[in-house]
């Protein structure tokens, strides 16, 4: 797993370059966009632009560590934990373990596939966040409130900026 100090360095570098990549982010009226800023074998960095009302379903990040940092606006994050033993994928159980707002400068981290979250922009303005995934991930699970994994989805980008 990538060290927290390394993630802080990666995030600081992208914040320093923000004026170069932020204006290139795709824009639309609803939802959110995922733009890859940087990728290597060990990790990738994405900028997510959240439009008012945008929300993700409950999801994991596969076997990747995920660190996030809000750069602008405010995001509501609900954190879940898988409470099943992991032996039977047909008997997944999740439990809400926390919910709260994250404002500019704040962040979060999910350290394993047993940690899940959902993210939403409840405000009237756009929000912007950076996400570091280590290692890069290609698929993730989407869950309903009861813990049933309803889909295994591919990781996609709205733009590749680096």
Sine and cosine of phi, psi and omega as CSV:
sin_phi,cos_phi,sin_psi,cos_psi,sin_omega,cos_omega
0.00,0.00,0.56,-0.83,0.00,-1.00
-0.96,0.29,0.65,-0.76,-0.06,-1.00
-0.95,0.30,0.52,-0.85,0.00,-1.00
-0.86,0.52,-0.59,0.81,0.03,-1.00
-0.89,0.46,-0.65,0.76,0.02,-1.00
-0.91,0.41,-0.66,0.75,0.03,-1.00
-0.89,0.46,-0.68,0.73,0.04,-1.00
-0.86,0.51,-0.64,0.77,0.03,-1.00
-0.91,0.41,-0.70,0.71,0.00,-1.00
-0.88,0.48,-0.73,0.69,0.01,-1.00
-0.89,0.46,-0.70,0.72,0.01,-1.00
-0.87,0.49,-0.65,0.76,0.03,-1.00
-0.89,0.46,-0.68,0.74,0.00,-1.00
-0.94,0.34,-0.58,0.82,0.07,-1.00
-0.90,0.44,-0.65,0.76,0.02,-1.00
-0.89,0.45,-0.48,0.88,-0.01,-1.00
-1.00,-0.10,0.11,0.99,-0.12,-0.99
-0.79,0.61,-0.66,0.75,-0.02,-1.00
-0.90,0.44,-0.40,0.92,0.01,-1.00
-0.98,0.17,-0.59,0.81,-0.09,-1.00
-0.97,-0.24,-0.43,0.90,-0.11,-0.99
-0.89,0.47,-0.66,0.75,-0.03,-1.00
-0.93,0.37,-0.28,0.96,-0.01,-1.00
-1.00,-0.06,-0.03,1.00,0.00,-1.00
-0.93,0.38,0.68,-0.74,0.05,-1.00
-0.92,0.40,0.57,-0.82,-0.02,-1.00
-0.83,-0.55,0.62,-0.79,0.15,-0.99
-0.52,-0.85,0.08,-1.00,-0.12,-0.99
-0.99,0.11,-0.37,0.93,-0.07,-1.00
-0.70,-0.71,0.26,-0.97,0.08,-1.00
0.96,0.27,-0.52,-0.85,0.02,-1.00
-0.56,-0.83,0.39,-0.92,0.04,-1.00
-0.89,-0.45,0.51,-0.86,0.00,-1.00
-0.88,-0.48,0.91,-0.42,-0.02,-1.00
-0.87,-0.50,0.83,-0.55,0.01,-1.00
-0.98,0.20,0.80,-0.60,0.01,-1.00
-0.99,-0.14,-0.53,0.85,-0.12,-0.99
-0.34,-0.94,0.62,-0.79,0.07,-1.00
-0.53,-0.85,0.62,-0.78,0.13,-0.99
-0.56,-0.83,-0.05,-1.00,-0.03,-1.00
-0.88,0.48,-0.58,0.81,-0.13,-0.99
-1.00,0.09,-0.47,0.88,-0.09,-1.00
-0.30,-0.96,0.15,-0.99,0.17,-0.99
-0.63,-0.78,0.43,-0.90,0.00,-1.00
-0.84,-0.54,0.78,-0.63,0.03,-1.00
-0.85,-0.53,0.53,-0.85,0.18,-0.98
-0.96,-0.29,0.79,-0.61,0.06,-1.00
-0.93,-0.36,0.81,-0.58,0.03,-1.00
-0.96,-0.27,0.89,-0.46,-0.12,-0.99
-0.97,-0.25,0.86,-0.51,0.04,-1.00
-1.00,0.01,0.38,-0.92,-0.04,-1.00
-0.79,0.62,0.75,-0.66,0.02,-1.00
1.00,0.07,-0.10,0.99,-0.02,-1.00
-0.90,0.43,0.59,-0.81,0.02,-1.00
-0.43,-0.90,0.58,-0.81,0.10,-0.99
-0.99,-0.13,0.36,-0.93,0.21,-0.98
-0.97,0.25,0.12,-0.99,0.13,-0.99
-0.91,0.42,0.75,-0.66,-0.04,-1.00
-0.47,-0.88,0.34,-0.94,0.12,-0.99
-0.96,-0.28,-0.08,-1.00,0.07,-1.00
-0.80,-0.60,0.59,0.80,-0.01,-1.00
0.85,0.52,-0.68,-0.74,0.00,-1.00
-1.00,-0.07,0.27,0.96,-0.03,-1.00
-1.00,-0.06,0.57,-0.82,0.17,-0.98
-0.98,0.22,0.67,-0.75,-0.01,-1.00
-0.80,-0.60,0.85,-0.53,0.10,-1.00
-0.89,-0.46,0.70,-0.71,-0.01,-1.00
-0.82,-0.57,0.44,-0.90,0.09,-1.00
-0.58,-0.82,0.82,-0.57,0.06,-1.00
-0.98,0.18,0.78,-0.63,0.02,-1.00
-0.98,-0.21,-0.50,0.87,0.00,-1.00
-0.46,-0.89,0.55,-0.84,0.03,-1.00
0.99,0.16,-0.37,-0.93,-0.04,-1.00
-0.60,-0.80,0.66,-0.75,0.04,-1.00
-0.84,-0.55,0.63,-0.78,0.13,-0.99
-1.00,-0.08,0.78,-0.63,-0.04,-1.00
-0.83,-0.55,0.78,-0.62,0.12,-0.99
-0.94,-0.34,0.80,-0.60,-0.03,-1.00
-0.96,-0.27,0.66,-0.75,-0.01,-1.00
-0.78,-0.62,0.38,-0.93,0.06,-1.00
-0.76,-0.65,0.72,-0.69,0.11,-0.99
-0.96,0.28,0.79,-0.61,-0.05,-1.00
-0.95,-0.32,-0.04,1.00,0.04,-1.00
-0.98,0.22,0.17,-0.99,-0.02,-1.00
-0.99,0.13,-0.12,0.99,0.06,-1.00
0.99,0.12,-0.02,1.00,-0.04,-1.00
-0.99,0.16,-0.46,0.89,-0.09,-1.00
-0.79,-0.62,0.96,-0.26,-0.04,-1.00
-0.90,0.44,-0.28,0.96,0.03,-1.00
-0.99,0.13,-0.13,0.99,-0.02,-1.00
-0.83,-0.55,0.77,0.64,0.04,-1.00
-0.96,0.27,0.67,-0.75,0.06,-1.00
-0.75,-0.66,0.72,-0.70,0.05,-1.00
-0.80,-0.60,0.37,-0.93,0.00,-1.00
-0.65,-0.76,0.71,-0.70,0.10,-1.00
-0.93,0.37,0.81,-0.58,-0.02,-1.00
-0.90,-0.44,-0.11,0.99,0.03,-1.00
0.01,-1.00,0.45,-0.89,0.03,-1.00
-0.49,-0.87,0.67,-0.74,0.03,-1.00
-0.06,-1.00,0.17,-0.99,0.01,-1.00
-1.00,0.01,0.60,-0.80,0.14,-0.99
-0.86,-0.50,0.79,-0.61,-0.03,-1.00
-0.94,-0.33,0.13,-0.99,-0.02,-1.00
-0.77,0.64,0.76,-0.65,-0.01,-1.00
1.00,-0.10,-0.27,0.96,-0.01,-1.00
-0.99,-0.12,0.33,-0.94,-0.01,-1.00
-0.39,-0.92,-0.17,-0.99,-0.10,-0.99
-0.43,-0.90,0.18,-0.98,0.07,-1.00
-0.51,-0.86,0.64,-0.77,0.12,-0.99
-0.89,-0.45,0.85,-0.53,-0.17,-0.98
-0.99,-0.15,-0.16,0.99,-0.04,-1.00
-0.43,-0.90,0.18,-0.98,0.03,-1.00
-0.93,0.36,-0.18,0.98,0.03,-1.00
-1.00,0.07,-0.16,0.99,0.05,-1.00
-0.98,-0.21,0.74,-0.67,-0.04,-1.00
-0.77,-0.64,0.26,-0.97,0.11,-0.99
-0.40,-0.92,0.22,-0.97,0.22,-0.97
-0.76,-0.65,0.53,-0.85,-0.09,-1.00
-0.74,-0.67,0.62,-0.78,0.01,-1.00
-0.57,-0.82,0.49,-0.87,0.13,-0.99
-0.96,-0.29,0.98,-0.18,-0.05,-1.00
-0.99,0.11,-0.10,0.99,-0.13,-0.99
-0.99,0.11,-0.09,-1.00,0.01,-1.00
-0.98,-0.19,-0.05,1.00,-0.01,-1.00
-0.88,-0.47,0.31,-0.95,0.08,-1.00
-0.90,0.43,0.46,-0.89,0.15,-0.99
-0.83,-0.56,0.44,-0.90,-0.02,-1.00
-0.72,-0.69,0.72,-0.69,0.03,-1.00
-0.65,-0.76,0.46,-0.89,0.10,-0.99
-0.97,-0.26,0.60,-0.80,0.01,-1.00
-0.73,-0.68,0.77,-0.64,0.08,-1.00
-0.92,-0.39,0.82,-0.57,0.03,-1.00
-0.89,-0.45,0.80,-0.60,-0.02,-1.00
-0.69,-0.73,0.88,-0.47,-0.13,0.99
-0.96,0.29,0.08,-1.00,0.08,-1.00
-0.83,0.56,0.53,-0.85,0.01,-1.00
-0.84,-0.54,0.48,-0.88,-0.05,-1.00
-0.92,-0.39,-0.43,0.90,0.02,-1.00
-0.67,-0.75,0.40,-0.92,0.04,-1.00
-0.54,-0.84,0.41,-0.91,0.02,-1.00
-1.00,-0.02,0.63,-0.78,0.09,-1.00
-0.91,-0.41,0.71,-0.70,-0.13,-0.99
-0.83,-0.56,0.44,-0.90,0.17,-0.98
-1.00,-0.08,0.06,-1.00,-0.08,-1.00
-0.87,0.49,-0.43,0.90,-0.02,-1.00
-0.99,0.12,-0.14,0.99,0.01,-1.00
0.98,-0.18,0.01,1.00,0.04,-1.00
-0.96,0.28,0.81,-0.59,0.08,-1.00
-0.97,0.22,0.92,-0.40,-0.10,-0.99
-1.00,-0.07,-0.24,0.97,0.01,-1.00
-0.31,-0.95,0.43,-0.90,0.20,-0.98
-0.90,-0.44,0.93,-0.38,-0.17,-0.99
-0.94,-0.33,0.53,-0.85,0.08,-1.00
-0.98,0.19,0.55,-0.84,0.09,-1.00
-0.98,0.21,0.80,-0.60,-0.04,-1.00
-0.78,-0.63,0.36,-0.93,0.03,-1.00
-0.87,-0.48,0.57,-0.82,0.17,-0.99
-1.00,0.08,-0.39,0.92,0.04,-1.00
-0.41,-0.91,0.54,-0.84,0.11,-0.99
-0.89,-0.45,0.96,-0.29,-0.06,-1.00
-0.98,-0.21,-0.09,1.00,0.01,-1.00
-0.07,-1.00,0.00,0.00,0.00,0.00
